Amino acid sequence: GGLGRFDEERGAYIKDGDCLECLKDLQRFLRRDDPFSRPVFHRLGQWDLVSTDIVPLIVQYQEDRDIVYNAVKILTFLTMPLDSTSDLLHAQCQHLKRIKQCFLANDALAVIVGLLSE
């Protein structure tokens, strides 16, 4: 299990059965991430989680409010302002830049704005 995967045959992202629980686990890990070294943030950035899983979940499952809401919570944790005294600041800036670019280059922002307007 996990979050899901891109299905080449369908041309769509397909969530796994335990996707919601995995999103909540990720939130828990990010909430407990060390504010100085941020190992969870770095690992998720290295895995490119936002472009491979989070944004596709938001776009593909926009009618599933639980999925979108919990995915947005992860985006919130990942886009919090950086502490200028934290470790590996340059790498953090690079991860943050990629996260924001991915989020803005896809339909995820439109989905979230649409939910807020309801």
DRENMI-847121 format. One record per residue: residue number from 1; y, z, x of N, C-alpha, C in turn. Coordinates in pm, 1 decimal. Layout:
<pts>
pt num: NUM, n.yy: Y, n.zz: Z, n.xx: X, ca.yy: Y, ca.zz: Z, ca.xx: X, c.yy: Y, c.zz: Z, c.xx: X
...
</pts>
This chain:
<pts>
pt num: 1, n.yy: -119.0, n.zz: 0.0, n.xx: 81.4, ca.yy: 0.0, ca.zz: 0.0, ca.xx: 0.0, c.yy: 125.1, c.zz: 0.0, c.xx: 85.6
pt num: 2, n.yy: 234.5, n.zz: -2.0, n.xx: 21.3, ca.yy: 364.2, ca.zz: -3.2, ca.xx: 86.0, c.yy: 468.9, c.zz: -49.8, c.xx: -12.7
pt num: 3, n.yy: 575.0, n.zz: -106.5, n.xx: 40.1, ca.yy: 681.4, ca.zz: -155.8, ca.xx: -46.9, c.yy: 639.6, c.zz: -284.4, c.xx: -117.8
pt num: 4, n.yy: 585.7, n.zz: -377.6, n.xx: -42.0, ca.yy: 545.4, ca.zz: -505.2, ca.xx: -98.5, c.yy: 541.9, c.zz: -609.8, c.xx: 10.8
pt num: 5, n.yy: 543.2, n.zz: -736.7, n.xx: -32.3, ca.yy: 538.1, ca.zz: -845.6, ca.xx: 64.6, c.yy: 585.8, c.zz: -973.1, c.xx: -1.9
pt num: 6, n.yy: 623.4, n.zz: -1068.9, n.xx: 80.2, ca.yy: 661.3, ca.zz: -1199.8, ca.xx: 28.4, c.yy: 535.9, c.zz: -1281.7, c.xx: 8.2
pt num: 7, n.yy: 516.1, n.zz: -1332.3, n.xx: -112.5, ca.yy: 400.6, ca.zz: -1413.8, ca.xx: -146.0, c.yy: 440.4, c.zz: -1560.9, c.xx: -133.1
pt num: 8, n.yy: 383.4, n.zz: -1627.5, n.xx: -32.6, ca.yy: 416.6, ca.zz: -1767.9, ca.xx: -5.0, c.yy: 382.3, c.zz: -1858.7, c.xx: -123.6
pt num: 9, n.yy: 268.0, n.zz: -1835.0, n.xx: -187.1, ca.yy: 225.6, ca.zz: -1920.2, ca.xx: -299.0, c.yy: 323.4, c.zz: -1913.2, c.xx: -415.5
pt num: 10, n.yy: 366.5, n.zz: -1794.5, n.xx: -448.1, ca.yy: 459.4, ca.zz: -1775.8, ca.xx: -560.8, c.yy: 605.1, c.zz: -1798.6, c.xx: -520.2
pt num: 11, n.yy: 629.6, n.zz: -1791.6, n.xx: -390.7, ca.yy: 766.8, ca.zz: -1805.2, ca.xx: -343.0, c.yy: 853.7, c.zz: -1689.0, c.xx: -386.6
pt num: 12, n.yy: 791.9, n.zz: -1570.9, n.xx: -394.4, ca.yy: 864.4, ca.zz: -1453.0, ca.xx: -443.1, c.yy: 813.6, c.zz: -1327.5, c.xx: -373.7
pt num: 13, n.yy: 897.9, n.zz: -1225.1, n.xx: -374.6, ca.yy: 859.9, ca.zz: -1094.9, ca.xx: -321.0, c.yy: 781.1, c.zz: -1021.8, c.xx: -428.7
pt num: 14, n.yy: 667.3, n.zz: -967.1, n.xx: -391.9, ca.yy: 580.5, ca.zz: -894.9, ca.xx: -485.3, c.yy: 571.4, c.zz: -749.4, c.xx: -439.6
pt num: 15, n.yy: 612.7, n.zz: -657.7, n.xx: -526.1, ca.yy: 607.3, ca.zz: -516.1, ca.xx: -489.4, c.yy: 465.2, c.zz: -463.9, c.xx: -500.9
pt num: 16, n.yy: 434.0, n.zz: -365.3, n.xx: -417.6, ca.yy: 304.1, ca.zz: -298.4, ca.xx: -423.8, c.yy: 307.9, c.zz: -191.1, c.xx: -532.4
pt num: 17, n.yy: 190.0, n.zz: -144.8, n.xx: -570.9, ca.yy: 179.3, ca.zz: -44.6, ca.xx: -676.3, c.yy: 248.8, c.zz: 86.4, c.xx: -644.6
pt num: 18, n.yy: 254.7, n.zz: 121.2, n.xx: -517.2, ca.yy: 319.8, ca.zz: 247.3, ca.xx: -479.9, c.yy: 459.0, c.zz: 225.1, c.xx: -419.9
pt num: 19, n.yy: 522.7, n.zz: 116.0, n.xx: -458.2, ca.yy: 654.2, ca.zz: 80.7, ca.xx: -405.5, c.yy: 758.3, c.zz: 190.4, c.xx: -430.8
pt num: 20, n.yy: 766.2, n.zz: 239.2, n.xx: -553.1, ca.yy: 865.8, ca.zz: 341.5, ca.xx: -586.2, c.yy: 845.6, c.zz: 467.9, c.xx: -503.3
pt num: 21, n.yy: 721.6, n.zz: 509.5, n.xx: -486.4, ca.yy: 693.7, ca.zz: 628.6, ca.xx: -405.9, c.yy: 732.7, c.zz: 605.6, c.xx: -259.9
pt num: 22, n.yy: 709.5, n.zz: 483.7, n.xx: -210.3, ca.yy: 748.0, ca.zz: 450.5, ca.xx: -72.5, c.yy: 900.0, c.zz: 453.0, c.xx: -55.6
pt num: 23, n.yy: 971.8, n.zz: 402.7, n.xx: -154.9, ca.yy: 1118.4, ca.zz: 408.1, ca.xx: -148.9, c.yy: 1166.1, c.zz: 553.3, c.xx: -142.9
pt num: 24, n.yy: 1103.4, n.zz: 637.5, n.xx: -221.7, ca.yy: 1141.1, ca.zz: 779.6, ca.xx: -221.0, c.yy: 1105.0, c.zz: 845.7, c.xx: -88.5
pt num: 25, n.yy: 991.9, n.zz: 807.3, n.xx: -29.4, ca.yy: 954.7, ca.zz: 859.5, ca.xx: 102.8, c.yy: 1058.0, c.zz: 817.4, c.xx: 207.3
pt num: 26, n.yy: 1099.8, n.zz: 692.2, n.xx: 203.7, ca.yy: 1201.5, ca.zz: 644.7, ca.xx: 298.3, c.yy: 1331.9, c.zz: 723.9, c.xx: 284.3
pt num: 27, n.yy: 1369.2, n.zz: 752.5, n.xx: 161.6, ca.yy: 1490.1, ca.zz: 834.4, ca.xx: 139.5, c.yy: 1473.9, c.zz: 971.5, c.xx: 202.8
pt num: 28, n.yy: 1358.4, n.zz: 1029.3, n.xx: 184.7, ca.yy: 1331.9, ca.zz: 1161.6, ca.xx: 240.9, c.yy: 1341.5, c.zz: 1158.2, c.xx: 393.8
pt num: 29, n.yy: 1281.1, n.zz: 1055.4, n.xx: 454.8, ca.yy: 1288.1, ca.zz: 1041.6, ca.xx: 600.8, c.yy: 1431.8, c.zz: 1022.0, c.xx: 647.6
pt num: 30, n.yy: 1507.4, n.zz: 939.8, n.xx: 576.1, ca.yy: 1646.7, ca.zz: 915.3, ca.xx: 615.8, c.yy: 1732.8, c.zz: 1040.5, c.xx: 597.9
pt num: 31, n.yy: 1704.8, n.zz: 1116.2, n.xx: 494.6, ca.yy: 1780.1, ca.zz: 1240.1, ca.xx: 470.0, c.yy: 1758.4, c.zz: 1340.0, c.xx: 583.9
pt num: 32, n.yy: 1638.8, n.zz: 1338.0, n.xx: 641.6, ca.yy: 1604.3, ca.zz: 1432.8, ca.xx: 749.0, c.yy: 1623.4, c.zz: 1374.0, c.xx: 888.9
pt num: 33, n.yy: 1673.6, n.zz: 1252.4, n.xx: 896.2, ca.yy: 1691.8, ca.zz: 1185.6, ca.xx: 1025.3, c.yy: 1787.5, c.zz: 1265.8, c.xx: 1113.1
pt num: 34, n.yy: 1756.7, n.zz: 1275.7, n.xx: 1241.0, ca.yy: 1843.0, ca.zz: 1346.7, ca.xx: 1334.8, c.yy: 1977.1, c.zz: 1273.9, c.xx: 1342.8
pt num: 35, n.yy: 2088.4, n.zz: 1343.1, n.xx: 1316.8, ca.yy: 2218.6, ca.zz: 1275.5, ca.xx: 1313.3, c.yy: 2266.2, c.zz: 1223.2, c.xx: 1448.9
pt num: 36, n.yy: 2210.6, n.zz: 1274.1, n.xx: 1556.9, ca.yy: 2253.8, ca.zz: 1229.4, ca.xx: 1689.5, c.yy: 2172.9, c.zz: 1109.6, c.xx: 1738.0
pt num: 37, n.yy: 2040.3, n.zz: 1120.6, n.xx: 1732.6, ca.yy: 1956.3, ca.zz: 1013.1, ca.xx: 1786.4, c.yy: 1914.2, c.zz: 910.8, c.xx: 1680.4
pt num: 38, n.yy: 1910.0, n.zz: 950.1, n.xx: 1554.6, ca.yy: 1878.6, ca.zz: 864.5, ca.xx: 1439.5, c.yy: 1753.9, c.zz: 777.2, c.xx: 1459.2
pt num: 39, n.yy: 1640.9, n.zz: 838.0, n.xx: 1493.1, ca.yy: 1520.9, ca.zz: 757.6, ca.xx: 1517.1, c.yy: 1472.4, c.zz: 680.2, c.xx: 1393.8
pt num: 40, n.yy: 1486.4, n.zz: 738.0, n.xx: 1274.8, ca.yy: 1442.0, ca.zz: 668.2, ca.xx: 1153.6, c.yy: 1531.0, c.zz: 546.0, c.xx: 1129.6
pt num: 41, n.yy: 1660.5, n.zz: 564.1, n.xx: 1141.1, ca.yy: 1755.9, ca.zz: 453.9, ca.xx: 1124.6, c.yy: 1724.0, c.zz: 340.2, c.xx: 1221.3
pt num: 42, n.yy: 1700.7, n.zz: 375.2, n.xx: 1348.6, ca.yy: 1670.0, ca.zz: 273.4, ca.xx: 1449.4, c.yy: 1540.6, c.zz: 199.8, c.xx: 1418.1
pt num: 43, n.yy: 1438.0, n.zz: 272.7, n.xx: 1377.8, ca.yy: 1308.7, ca.zz: 209.6, ca.xx: 1349.4, c.yy: 1322.3, c.zz: 113.6, c.xx: 1230.7
pt num: 44, n.yy: 1390.2, n.zz: 157.0, n.xx: 1125.2, ca.yy: 1406.7, ca.zz: 70.0, ca.xx: 1008.5, c.yy: 1490.6, c.zz: -52.5, c.xx: 1044.2
pt num: 45, n.yy: 1587.5, n.zz: -34.8, n.xx: 1134.2, ca.yy: 1666.1, ca.zz: -148.2, ca.xx: 1182.0, c.yy: 1581.8, c.zz: -244.1, c.xx: 1264.1
pt num: 46, n.yy: 1495.8, n.zz: -191.1, n.xx: 1349.0, ca.yy: 1407.4, ca.zz: -276.2, ca.xx: 1429.6, c.yy: 1309.3, c.zz: -353.6, c.xx: 1341.1
pt num: 47, n.yy: 1264.3, n.zz: -290.0, n.xx: 1235.8, ca.yy: 1172.2, ca.zz: -355.6, ca.xx: 1143.0, c.yy: 1244.4, c.zz: -454.4, c.xx: 1051.2
pt num: 48, n.yy: 1377.4, n.zz: -450.9, n.xx: 1051.6, ca.yy: 1458.4, ca.zz: -537.0, ca.xx: 965.5, c.yy: 1422.7, c.zz: -514.7, c.xx: 818.6
pt num: 49, n.yy: 1404.0, n.zz: -388.6, n.xx: 783.5, ca.yy: 1358.7, ca.zz: -349.5, ca.xx: 650.7, c.yy: 1450.0, c.zz: -399.2, c.xx: 539.1
pt num: 50, n.yy: 1580.4, n.zz: -401.4, n.xx: 564.3, ca.yy: 1672.5, ca.zz: -442.3, ca.xx: 458.5, c.yy: 1650.0, c.zz: -588.3, c.xx: 419.9
pt num: 51, n.yy: 1637.2, n.zz: -676.3, n.xx: 517.7, ca.yy: 1620.0, ca.zz: -818.1, ca.xx: 482.6, c.yy: 1478.3, c.zz: -852.1, c.xx: 439.5
pt num: 52, n.yy: 1378.9, n.zz: -780.5, n.xx: 491.5, ca.yy: 1240.9, ca.zz: -815.0, ca.xx: 456.6, c.yy: 1190.7, c.zz: -746.5, c.xx: 329.6
pt num: 53, n.yy: 1249.4, n.zz: -632.9, n.xx: 293.3, ca.yy: 1197.6, ca.zz: -558.4, ca.xx: 177.9, c.yy: 1304.3, c.zz: -510.8, c.xx: 79.1
pt num: 54, n.yy: 1407.4, n.zz: -443.9, n.xx: 127.4, ca.yy: 1502.7, ca.zz: -378.8, ca.xx: 35.8, c.yy: 1580.2, c.zz: -480.4, c.xx: -48.1
pt num: 55, n.yy: 1643.5, n.zz: -577.6, n.xx: 17.4, ca.yy: 1719.0, ca.zz: -678.3, ca.xx: -58.2, c.yy: 1626.8, c.zz: -761.9, c.xx: -147.3
pt num: 56, n.yy: 1510.9, n.zz: -807.7, n.xx: -97.2, ca.yy: 1421.0, ca.zz: -881.1, ca.xx: -188.5, c.yy: 1377.0, c.zz: -798.8, c.xx: -310.1
pt num: 57, n.yy: 1356.0, n.zz: -669.9, n.xx: -292.8, ca.yy: 1321.4, ca.zz: -584.5, ca.xx: -407.2, c.yy: 1434.5, c.zz: -581.1, c.xx: -508.7
pt num: 58, n.yy: 1557.2, n.zz: -565.2, n.xx: -461.5, ca.yy: 1672.9, ca.zz: -558.6, ca.xx: -551.6, c.yy: 1687.9, c.zz: -689.6, c.xx: -629.0
pt num: 59, n.yy: 1673.1, n.zz: -800.1, n.xx: -559.3, ca.yy: 1691.4, ca.zz: -930.9, ca.xx: -622.9, c.yy: 1575.7, c.zz: -964.6, c.xx: -716.5
pt num: 60, n.yy: 1452.8, n.zz: -944.4, n.xx: -671.5, ca.yy: 1335.4, ca.zz: -983.9, ca.xx: -749.3, c.yy: 1309.5, c.zz: -891.9, c.xx: -868.4
pt num: 61, n.yy: 1343.4, n.zz: -764.1, n.xx: -854.2, ca.yy: 1312.3, ca.zz: -666.3, ca.xx: -959.2, c.yy: 1438.6, c.zz: -605.3, c.xx: -1017.9
pt num: 62, n.yy: 1538.7, n.zz: -688.8, n.xx: -1038.6, ca.yy: 1667.0, ca.zz: -638.3, ca.xx: -1087.2, c.yy: 1659.7, c.zz: -574.7, c.xx: -1224.8
pt num: 63, n.yy: 1556.1, n.zz: -604.7, n.xx: -1302.5, ca.yy: 1539.9, ca.zz: -542.6, ca.xx: -1434.6, c.yy: 1475.5, c.zz: -404.3, c.xx: -1425.2
pt num: 64, n.yy: 1417.6, n.zz: -373.1, n.xx: -1310.3, ca.yy: 1351.6, ca.zz: -244.4, ca.xx: -1289.7, c.yy: 1452.5, c.zz: -146.9, c.xx: -1228.1
pt num: 65, n.yy: 1517.0, n.zz: -71.4, n.xx: -1313.9, ca.yy: 1626.3, ca.zz: 16.3, ca.xx: -1269.1, c.yy: 1581.3, c.zz: 120.6, c.xx: -1166.8
pt num: 66, n.yy: 1459.9, n.zz: 172.2, n.xx: -1179.4, ca.yy: 1411.5, ca.zz: 271.5, ca.xx: -1083.1, c.yy: 1400.9, c.zz: 211.6, c.xx: -943.5
pt num: 67, n.yy: 1347.9, n.zz: 90.9, n.xx: -935.7, ca.yy: 1334.6, ca.zz: 24.8, ca.xx: -805.8, c.yy: 1472.7, c.zz: -2.5, c.xx: -746.9
pt num: 68, n.yy: 1560.2, n.zz: -62.6, n.xx: -826.3, ca.yy: 1693.9, ca.zz: -96.9, ca.xx: -776.3, c.yy: 1769.6, c.zz: 29.1, c.xx: -736.4
pt num: 69, n.yy: 1767.5, n.zz: 130.1, n.xx: -819.8, ca.yy: 1839.7, ca.zz: 254.6, ca.xx: -792.0, c.yy: 1792.8, c.zz: 317.9, c.xx: -660.9
pt num: 70, n.yy: 1662.1, n.zz: 325.4, n.xx: -641.6, ca.yy: 1609.7, ca.zz: 387.4, ca.xx: -520.0, c.yy: 1630.6, c.zz: 299.7, c.xx: -397.8
pt num: 71, n.yy: 1628.0, n.zz: 168.0, n.xx: -414.7, ca.yy: 1658.9, ca.zz: 77.8, ca.xx: -304.0, c.yy: 1806.0, c.zz: 91.3, c.xx: -263.1
pt num: 72, n.yy: 1893.9, n.zz: 106.3, n.xx: -361.5, ca.yy: 2036.6, ca.zz: 124.7, ca.xx: -332.0, c.yy: 2059.7, c.zz: 257.6, c.xx: -260.2
pt num: 73, n.yy: 1985.3, n.zz: 359.0, n.xx: -294.3, ca.yy: 1996.7, ca.zz: 486.8, ca.xx: -223.5, c.yy: 1963.9, c.zz: 469.4, c.xx: -75.0
pt num: 74, n.yy: 1862.3, n.zz: 388.8, n.xx: -45.1, ca.yy: 1828.0, ca.zz: 362.8, ca.xx: 95.1, c.yy: 1941.0, c.zz: 287.1, c.xx: 163.2
pt num: 75, n.yy: 1996.0, n.zz: 187.4, n.xx: 95.2, ca.yy: 2110.7, ca.zz: 115.0, ca.xx: 151.5, c.yy: 2226.9, c.zz: 208.8, c.xx: 178.8
pt num: 76, n.yy: 2246.2, n.zz: 304.7, n.xx: 90.5, ca.yy: 2354.5, ca.zz: 401.9, ca.xx: 109.1, c.yy: 2331.8, c.zz: 483.1, c.xx: 236.0
pt num: 77, n.yy: 2210.9, n.zz: 533.1, n.xx: 254.2, ca.yy: 2179.9, ca.zz: 608.4, ca.xx: 376.6, c.yy: 2200.3, c.zz: 522.0, c.xx: 501.1
pt num: 78, n.yy: 2157.8, n.zz: 396.4, n.xx: 493.7, ca.yy: 2163.7, ca.zz: 309.0, ca.xx: 610.3, c.yy: 2305.0, c.zz: 260.9, c.xx: 643.5
pt num: 79, n.yy: 2395.3, n.zz: 268.8, n.xx: 547.6, ca.yy: 2531.2, ca.zz: 219.7, ca.xx: 571.5, c.yy: 2635.0, c.zz: 330.9, c.xx: 578.9
pt num: 80, n.yy: 2590.0, n.zz: 453.2, n.xx: 595.9, ca.yy: 2682.8, ca.zz: 565.2, ca.xx: 613.3, c.yy: 2761.6, c.zz: 544.6, c.xx: 742.4
pt num: 81, n.yy: 2885.8, n.zz: 595.0, n.xx: 746.3, ca.yy: 2964.8, ca.zz: 580.7, ca.xx: 869.4, c.yy: 2891.6, c.zz: 639.9, c.xx: 990.0
pt num: 82, n.yy: 2907.1, n.zz: 574.2, n.xx: 1102.6, ca.yy: 2842.8, ca.zz: 619.5, ca.xx: 1225.2, c.yy: 2924.2, c.zz: 730.2, c.xx: 1290.0
pt num: 83, n.yy: 2854.6, n.zz: 822.8, n.xx: 1353.0, ca.yy: 2918.1, ca.zz: 929.5, ca.xx: 1429.4, c.yy: 2944.6, c.zz: 875.1, c.xx: 1569.3
pt num: 84, n.yy: 3068.8, n.zz: 873.9, n.xx: 1610.9, ca.yy: 3104.6, ca.zz: 814.6, ca.xx: 1740.1, c.yy: 3044.9, c.zz: 890.1, c.xx: 1858.4
pt num: 85, n.yy: 2994.2, n.zz: 1010.7, n.xx: 1836.3, ca.yy: 2933.6, ca.zz: 1087.5, ca.xx: 1945.4, c.yy: 2782.1, c.zz: 1072.7, c.xx: 1948.2
pt num: 86, n.yy: 2726.1, n.zz: 996.6, n.xx: 1854.3, ca.yy: 2580.1, ca.zz: 986.6, ca.xx: 1847.5, c.yy: 2525.6, c.zz: 897.4, c.xx: 1958.0
pt num: 87, n.yy: 2397.3, n.zz: 910.4, n.xx: 1978.5, ca.yy: 2324.7, ca.zz: 839.2, ca.xx: 2083.0, c.yy: 2308.4, c.zz: 691.5, c.xx: 2046.0
pt num: 88, n.yy: 2309.2, n.zz: 605.2, n.xx: 2145.7, ca.yy: 2286.5, ca.zz: 461.8, ca.xx: 2127.2, c.yy: 2379.0, c.zz: 401.9, c.xx: 2021.6
pt num: 89, n.yy: 2506.3, n.zz: 431.4, n.xx: 2033.0, ca.yy: 2604.1, ca.zz: 388.3, ca.xx: 1933.7, c.yy: 2608.4, c.zz: 236.3, c.xx: 1920.1
pt num: 90, n.yy: 2600.4, n.zz: 164.7, n.xx: 2032.4, ca.yy: 2605.3, ca.zz: 18.3, ca.xx: 2025.7, c.yy: 2488.8, c.zz: -37.3, c.xx: 1943.6
pt num: 91, n.yy: 2369.6, n.zz: 14.7, n.xx: 1964.6, ca.yy: 2252.3, ca.zz: -30.5, ca.xx: 1888.7, c.yy: 2269.3, c.zz: 1.7, c.xx: 1740.2
pt num: 92, n.yy: 2324.3, n.zz: 118.5, n.xx: 1710.8, ca.yy: 2348.8, ca.zz: 155.6, ca.xx: 1571.3, c.yy: 2446.2, c.zz: 58.0, c.xx: 1506.5
pt num: 93, n.yy: 2551.5, n.zz: 21.7, n.xx: 1579.9, ca.yy: 2649.5, ca.zz: -74.1, ca.xx: 1528.1, c.yy: 2584.8, c.zz: -209.2, c.xx: 1500.1
pt num: 94, n.yy: 2495.5, n.zz: -252.6, n.xx: 1587.7, ca.yy: 2427.1, ca.zz: -380.6, ca.xx: 1568.7, c.yy: 2336.6, c.zz: -377.2, c.xx: 1444.9
pt num: 95, n.yy: 2262.7, n.zz: -267.9, n.xx: 1427.8, ca.yy: 2177.4, ca.zz: -253.8, ca.xx: 1309.1, c.yy: 2264.1, c.zz: -254.8, c.xx: 1183.0
pt num: 96, n.yy: 2372.2, n.zz: -179.0, n.xx: 1185.3, ca.yy: 2460.5, ca.zz: -169.0, ca.xx: 1069.2, c.yy: 2520.1, c.zz: -305.3, c.xx: 1034.5
pt num: 97, n.yy: 2558.2, n.zz: -380.7, n.xx: 1133.9, ca.yy: 2615.5, ca.zz: -513.7, ca.xx: 1111.6, c.yy: 2512.3, c.zz: -605.4, c.xx: 1044.3
pt num: 98, n.yy: 2388.3, n.zz: -604.7, n.xx: 1093.9, ca.yy: 2283.1, ca.zz: -688.0, ca.xx: 1034.9, c.yy: 2252.0, c.zz: -646.6, c.xx: 890.8
pt num: 99, n.yy: 2251.6, n.zz: -516.2, n.xx: 866.6, ca.yy: 2225.8, ca.zz: -465.3, ca.xx: 731.7, c.yy: 2332.8, c.zz: -515.9, c.xx: 635.6
pt num: 100, n.yy: 2457.8, n.zz: -503.1, n.xx: 673.8, ca.yy: 2567.4, ca.zz: -546.4, ca.xx: 587.3, c.yy: 2566.1, c.zz: -697.3, c.xx: 566.3
pt num: 101, n.yy: 2537.4, n.zz: -772.8, n.xx: 671.4, ca.yy: 2532.1, ca.zz: -918.6, ca.xx: 658.3, c.yy: 2422.2, c.zz: -961.1, c.xx: 561.9
pt num: 102, n.yy: 2306.1, n.zz: -901.3, n.xx: 574.2, ca.yy: 2194.1, ca.zz: -934.9, ca.xx: 487.2, c.yy: 2226.7, c.zz: -902.6, c.xx: 342.4
pt num: 103, n.yy: 2283.9, n.zz: -787.0, n.xx: 322.2, ca.yy: 2317.6, ca.zz: -742.1, ca.xx: 187.5, c.yy: 2419.9, c.zz: -835.4, c.xx: 123.8
pt num: 104, n.yy: 2519.0, n.zz: -876.7, n.xx: 200.8, ca.yy: 2624.9, ca.zz: -960.3, ca.xx: 146.8, c.yy: 2584.7, c.zz: -1107.6, c.xx: 135.3
pt num: 105, n.yy: 2487.2, n.zz: -1152.4, n.xx: 214.4, ca.yy: 2447.5, ca.zz: -1292.9, ca.xx: 214.6, c.yy: 2348.9, c.zz: -1326.2, c.xx: 102.6
pt num: 106, n.yy: 2302.8, n.zz: -1228.6, n.xx: 31.3, ca.yy: 2204.3, ca.zz: -1250.8, ca.xx: -74.6, c.yy: 2262.1, c.zz: -1209.9, c.xx: -209.7
pt num: 107, n.yy: 2180.5, n.zz: -1216.1, n.xx: -313.4, ca.yy: 2225.9, ca.zz: -1184.2, ca.xx: -448.1, c.yy: 2224.2, c.zz: -1035.2, c.xx: -479.5
pt num: 108, n.yy: 2191.0, n.zz: -953.2, n.xx: -382.1, ca.yy: 2178.9, ca.zz: -809.5, ca.xx: -407.9, c.yy: 2309.9, c.zz: -749.1, c.xx: -456.6
pt num: 109, n.yy: 2419.9, n.zz: -788.6, n.xx: -396.6, ca.yy: 2549.4, ca.zz: -734.1, ca.xx: -437.7, c.yy: 2579.2, c.zz: -769.3, c.xx: -582.9
pt num: 110, n.yy: 2551.3, n.zz: -893.2, n.xx: -622.0, ca.yy: 2573.9, ca.zz: -935.1, ca.xx: -761.0, c.yy: 2487.4, c.zz: -854.8, c.xx: -857.7
pt num: 111, n.yy: 2363.7, n.zz: -826.7, n.xx: -818.4, ca.yy: 2274.3, ca.zz: -748.4, ca.xx: -903.5, c.yy: 2331.3, c.zz: -608.0, c.xx: -923.6
pt num: 112, n.yy: 2376.0, n.zz: -546.5, n.xx: -815.8, ca.yy: 2427.7, ca.zz: -409.6, ca.xx: -824.0, c.yy: 2557.4, c.zz: -404.0, c.xx: -903.8
pt num: 113, n.yy: 2645.9, n.zz: -499.1, n.xx: -880.3, ca.yy: 2770.8, ca.zz: -504.2, ca.xx: -958.0, c.yy: 2738.3, c.zz: -524.9, c.xx: -1105.5
pt num: 114, n.yy: 2639.4, n.zz: -609.1, n.xx: -1134.0, ca.yy: 2598.0, ca.zz: -630.1, ca.xx: -1270.6, c.yy: 2546.4, c.zz: -503.7, c.xx: -1337.6
pt num: 115, n.yy: 2471.3, n.zz: -424.4, n.xx: -1263.7, ca.yy: 2422.4, ca.zz: -297.3, ca.xx: -1317.3, c.yy: 2535.8, c.zz: -199.8, c.xx: -1342.3
pt num: 116, n.yy: 2632.8, n.zz: -198.7, n.xx: -1253.1, ca.yy: 2745.6, ca.zz: -107.6, ca.xx: -1269.1, c.yy: 2832.1, c.zz: -145.3, c.xx: -1389.3
pt num: 117, n.yy: 2837.1, n.zz: -273.0, n.xx: -1420.8, ca.yy: 2921.1, ca.zz: -318.2, ca.xx: -1530.7, c.yy: 2857.9, c.zz: -293.3, c.xx: -1667.6
pt num: 118, n.yy: 2728.3, n.zz: -261.5, n.xx: -1669.2, ca.yy: 2660.2, ca.zz: -236.2, ca.xx: -1797.9, c.yy: 2694.8, c.zz: -101.8, c.xx: -1855.2
</pts>
